[in-house]
Structures are given as structure tokens and as C-alpha cells.
Amino acid sequence: MITTANIADIRTQVNAWRQQGESVAFVPTMGNLHQGHITLVTEALKQADHVVVSIFVNPMQFGKNEDLDAYPRTLEADSRALIEAGAELLFTPTPEIIYPKGLDKQTFVDVPEIGDELCGASRPGHFRGVATIVNKLFNIVQPDLAFFGNKDFQQLLVIKTMVEDLSMPIKVIGVDTIREPSGLAMSSRNGYLTTEEKAIACTLKQSLDMMAEGIKQGRSIAEVTKQATNMLIEAGFKPDYLEVRNANNLKIAAADNTELVIVAAAYLGKARLIDNLTFSK
């Protein structure tokens, strides 16, 4: 695997592959890789000739009181995992390479509406940072395909909307959430959980399952949401949001919507956990 922080190196290698008529897939990450990330690489290798991975902890998507400095950085272990998974090119830029003018003078991309609610409301500027860095990485790598986890449902919709609105020739593919045996969605931030907290963290997924089953049985969204919220609070969570939305556009679910998604974010100790569940009514 070639590892470089140089933009020109990335473009040279990708262009060499293209001249041979070969396809390129891209998996952008912030590192501290777990099995969910490796699954993205594995899926990418099934659909493209070559896979490029980036590791960049993006300061633009972190708020002033968030965990930018504390975010785990495990490049050596990540590199070993990526080599084993079959990635061929790893891009590891610094903030100075990505944002040479600094964040305040950086041109940005903003996806309205979808990026303004839920995590966007709780973390102002977060999705502006996500859209901007993904746009920039897409321009650097110029992949045919890009792979993201479905766990970050809102993020995936933001990126798909950006790609469509800006007419990018890239197919964005969502990959199913990888879960621990307890049902807890794999996440880099699970490392913030204590042993005791990890034992109850699976309650988040259980609450989503309960809501979906209740809605399918004809119970009202308000009723199941209240029950699930109480379930989380009793387990020790501090819910941020817990809502049922239209799975196609993330708008508040209407009575005639059949494709739904339950989206949730909740604090457990130091960790802010997110999860979602899509289902048909």
C-alpha cells in the first residue's frame, strides 16, 4: 500500500490506473478504524479495480466544545488493517495541506435543509464541514465510486444530495451498519464508553427496534417515541433527538409515508452515540 500526504501523488497514481481503463473507489475516513470501516474497503474492492482510503481528522466539522484534540489517532494500526483489507493507496494529509489558508478563509459547501436539522441543529456547522471536506477529497481523488456507512444516515443523505446538486460523476454507495454482538453500532466514539456504559449502550438499538415494531403494529409515532425516550433515560442516556422521518428525504414522517427511518442521537457518559433504523410500514 502506498501512503502519502501529497495531493500530486494521489492524482498521479489515480491517473495511471485510469489510463489502464481501471475503476477507482474511495473510502474517506477519520481513522481509528474498526470493522465497519474495513467492511467499506471490502465492499469497495468488490465493485472497483482499486481502492483509495483517506485518513483525515477534519477540524471543520468539529464544534468549539467538541472532541477534536481528543479524537483518537491510530495511524499505525489503521495502516496495518488497510493493508490486510487490500487497500492500495492511503492519503494522510495534514490540516495545513487541506486548508492552507486556514478555516476562516476556506471556501465551503453547504447543503441546506437536510444539513440543518437533527445532528445539524445539535452541531451547528458540522455538515458544512462534512460537505466541504468530502467535496475537496472527491476533487483530489476523483473516484468513480465512494463508500460510506449507513450508520451516519443523515451524513450519507447530505453527501448524496451534494453529489446530485453539483453534478458530480460519482456514485455514492451506502453500506449496512456493522454492529457488535450486543447490537451496538460500531463507532470510533465507542472507545469513550466505560465497561459499565458499554453494557447498557445496546439499549439505543433496542429502543429503535421497539419503535419500528410498534409503528408496524399501528401504534402512533408519538406514543412509541415517548416510550423509547423513557427507555433511554431509565437506562442512563441523555437523549439529544429521537425522531421518525421519511427515509427518502429526511423530512418529518407523514401519515402516507411507507419508507421510514428512525434516527437517534443520545449521550452516554462522554460519548455521543448515533444510530438509525430504516423500515417499511
Solvent accessible surface area in square Angstrom, and as a share of the most:
residue,aa,sasa,rsa
1,M,73,0.33
2,I,87,0.44
3,T,71,0.41
4,T,16,0.10
5,A,35,0.27
6,N,74,0.38
7,I,42,0.21
8,A,62,0.48
9,D,68,0.35
10,I,0,0.00
11,R,107,0.39
12,T,94,0.55
13,Q,41,0.18
14,V,4,0.02
15,N,74,0.38
16,A,36,0.28
17,W,19,0.07
18,R,85,0.31
19,Q,156,0.69
20,Q,125,0.55
21,G,71,0.68
22,E,52,0.23
23,S,35,0.22
24,V,0,0.00
25,A,0,0.00
26,F,0,0.00
27,V,0,0.00
28,P,21,0.13
29,T,15,0.09
30,M,34,0.15
31,G,2,0.02
32,N,32,0.16
33,L,29,0.14
34,H,47,0.21
35,Q,93,0.41
36,G,13,0.13
37,H,30,0.13
38,I,27,0.13
39,T,23,0.14
40,L,13,0.07
41,V,1,0.01
42,T,57,0.33
43,E,46,0.21
44,A,0,0.00
45,L,61,0.30
46,K,142,0.60
47,Q,89,0.40
48,A,13,0.10
49,D,78,0.40
50,H,22,0.10
51,V,0,0.00
52,V,0,0.00
53,V,0,0.00
54,S,0,0.00
55,I,20,0.10
56,F,9,0.04
57,V,16,0.09
58,N,2,0.01
59,P,21,0.13
60,M,30,0.13
61,Q,17,0.08
62,F,20,0.08
63,G,33,0.32
64,K,206,0.87
65,N,152,0.78
66,E,62,0.28
67,D,31,0.16
68,L,50,0.25
69,D,136,0.70
70,A,71,0.55
71,Y,12,0.05
72,P,36,0.23
73,R,133,0.49
74,T,52,0.30
75,L,85,0.42
76,E,132,0.59
77,A,46,0.36
78,D,4,0.02
79,S,23,0.15
80,R,142,0.52
81,A,34,0.26
82,L,1,0.00
83,I,100,0.51
84,E,155,0.70
85,A,21,0.17
86,G,30,0.29
87,A,6,0.04
88,E,58,0.26
89,L,1,0.00
90,L,0,0.00
91,F,0,0.00
92,T,25,0.14
93,P,10,0.06
94,T,59,0.34
95,P,61,0.39
96,E,123,0.55
97,I,62,0.31
98,I,0,0.00
99,Y,9,0.03
100,P,99,0.62
101,K,146,0.62
102,G,31,0.30
103,L,76,0.38
104,D,148,0.76
105,K,154,0.65
106,Q,34,0.15
107,T,110,0.64
108,F,98,0.41
109,V,30,0.17
110,D,73,0.38
111,V,9,0.05
112,P,90,0.57
113,E,114,0.51
114,I,30,0.15
115,G,9,0.08
116,D,82,0.42
117,E,68,0.30
118,L,12,0.06
119,C,10,0.06
120,G,9,0.08
121,A,67,0.52
122,S,47,0.31
123,R,31,0.11
124,P,111,0.70
125,G,43,0.41
126,H,17,0.07
127,F,10,0.04
128,R,94,0.34
129,G,0,0.00
130,V,3,0.02
131,A,0,0.00
132,T,5,0.03
133,I,10,0.05
134,V,8,0.05
135,N,19,0.10
136,K,48,0.21
137,L,6,0.03
138,F,4,0.02
139,N,79,0.40
140,I,4,0.02
141,V,1,0.00
142,Q,103,0.46
143,P,4,0.02
144,D,48,0.25
145,L,24,0.12
146,A,0,0.00
147,F,0,0.00
148,F,9,0.04
149,G,24,0.23
150,N,38,0.19
151,K,31,0.13
152,D,41,0.21
153,F,24,0.10
154,Q,10,0.05
155,Q,38,0.17
156,L,10,0.05
157,L,23,0.11
158,V,0,0.00
159,I,0,0.00
160,K,82,0.35
161,T,30,0.18
162,M,2,0.01
163,V,13,0.08
164,E,136,0.61
165,D,94,0.49
166,L,92,0.46
167,S,96,0.62
168,M,32,0.14
169,P,127,0.80
170,I,20,0.10
171,K,125,0.53
172,V,19,0.11
173,I,27,0.14
174,G,27,0.25
175,V,16,0.09
176,D,108,0.56
177,T,33,0.19
178,I,52,0.27
179,R,64,0.23
180,E,38,0.17
181,P,146,0.92
182,S,59,0.38
183,G,16,0.16
184,L,8,0.04
185,A,4,0.03
186,M,41,0.18
187,S,27,0.17
188,S,13,0.09
189,R,49,0.18
190,N,9,0.05
191,G,68,0.66
192,Y,55,0.21
193,L,18,0.09
194,T,69,0.40
195,T,115,0.67
196,E,127,0.57
197,E,34,0.15
198,K,83,0.35
199,A,73,0.57
200,I,64,0.33
201,A,0,0.00
202,C,20,0.12
203,T,17,0.10
204,L,3,0.01
205,K,34,0.14
206,Q,87,0.39
207,S,0,0.00
208,L,0,0.00
209,D,60,0.31
210,M,41,0.18
211,M,0,0.00
212,A,5,0.04
213,E,88,0.39
214,G,2,0.02
215,I,8,0.04
216,K,107,0.45
217,Q,126,0.56
218,G,66,0.63
219,R,76,0.28
220,S,60,0.39
221,I,65,0.33
222,A,78,0.61
223,E,86,0.39
224,V,0,0.00
225,T,30,0.18
226,K,142,0.60
227,Q,80,0.35
228,A,0,0.00
229,T,36,0.21
230,N,67,0.34
231,M,56,0.25
232,L,1,0.01
233,I,96,0.49
234,E,149,0.67
235,A,29,0.22
236,G,49,0.47
237,F,8,0.03
238,K,144,0.61
239,P,39,0.25
240,D,50,0.26
241,Y,28,0.11
242,L,14,0.07
243,E,57,0.26
244,V,7,0.04
245,R,10,0.04
246,N,18,0.09
247,A,19,0.15
248,N,108,0.56
249,N,54,0.28
250,L,6,0.03
251,K,114,0.48
252,I,128,0.65
253,A,18,0.14
254,A,52,0.41
255,A,101,0.78
256,D,118,0.61
257,N,27,0.14
258,T,76,0.44
259,E,77,0.34
260,L,2,0.01
261,V,0,0.00
262,I,0,0.00
263,V,6,0.04
264,A,1,0.01
265,A,0,0.00
266,A,0,0.00
267,Y,88,0.33
268,L,5,0.03
269,G,54,0.52
270,K,178,0.76
271,A,0,0.00
272,R,34,0.12
273,L,8,0.04
274,I,39,0.20
275,D,6,0.03
276,N,14,0.07
277,L,39,0.20
278,T,71,0.41
279,F,19,0.08
280,S,63,0.41
281,K,103,0.44
